[in-house]
Amino acid sequence: MAGRYGDIDYAKLTKTSVLLGVSLVMGGFLGDVALGVSTVHAPGWIDTVLVDAEFLGILVVLLAVFIFGILLPLTE
């Protein structure tokens, strides 16, 4: 039976969104560490993109859990 928003698998959406957020955080962190360890001089915008990826990943994790894990299943 289809719910209010169609036949949506909230558990799968939550898990994939959290995985995306965690990969953004880890990618930004590992890239920042790799730039710090290497002797190559990189432009400043690269460091900005990596830090922004970390913050965006944290935001994606928090919002995904709240929206797909709590809010939408409760409104069905």
RAVENVEN-V696609 format. One line per field, one symbol per residue. ss: DSSP state (a for helix, b for strand, c for the rest). psi: psi as a letter, one per 30 degrees, with the letter a starting at -180 (. if undefined). burial: b if it has 24 or more other ideal C-beta (glycine too) atoms within 12 Angstrom, else e. Layout:
ss->???
psi->???
burial->???
This chain:
ss->ccbccbcccaaaaaaaaaaaaaaaaaaaaaaaaaaaaccccccaaaaaaaaaaaaaaaaaaaaaaaaaaaaaaacc
psi->kkaegaikjeeeeeeeeeeeeeeeeeeeeeeeeeeeelgkjllffeeeeeeeeeeeeeeeeeeeeeeffeeeeff.
burial->eeeeeeeeebeeebeebbebbbebbeebeebbeeeeeeeeeeeeeeeeebeebbeebeebbeebbeebeeebeeee
